[in-house]
């Protein structure tokens, strides 16, 4: 009889194989942040810069013009990898290849022996091109096994709406993603717990269905806040200033203030896709915010 022992061994080996990927994870060039027992790994997809002209409100705060004294302000494009139980969860996918920027998320995963087929879930903060580019490998879906999570209002806006503030090429990419992943897309509502310990938080303004994700474990919380901030040396002290990337600039400013306020009050960790800090948020007496800058 293919006996019970061999069967039990195979079952164990199967689970251990999954566990090895997750438990032995140590991404080169990345420092994980602990949230309870979870580890969250930021991945530097690309270095980018941001022009001062993105901030029309800057003219009222000339004391911050020095941020651009040496030209456009440096910023980052990040994605985040979160191993949960025996699954690998990726938050956003970066630029991918063949677009205006060369995204390195897949290269970094591959350098660490993580193949696209190992990714079990992908959570999107929104559908701009620097967040969904990595989902496409030419005319194919990059990730053959992943479930793709998108907020209902975000999907609706990109796939069935107009979004006249976004270029046709970006909308075409979003539609390609919808087509290639159609059987594996799960739409969520704000407030939904997408998987144990990850909850979708309303963060609209930058795009109509822009989402932040609260990652909670062991009484600790990290909010991955997507594109809530593009030019952190200005928008942390002056959260009321939105960039022209924000489709609804007023709403984006309210969302920015609300989420930073909440992080400061709850003493939780805060992170985003375009600033490198992952730290608590401190509210200043003048209404602005501080975060701990990386060494
Ligand atoms: Zn972005």
Boltz pocket constraint, residues with backbone or C-beta under 6 A from the ligand:
constraints:
  - pocket:
      binder: B
      contacts: [[A, 128], [A, 130], [A, 131], [A, 227], [A, 273], [A, 274]]
      max_distance: 6.0
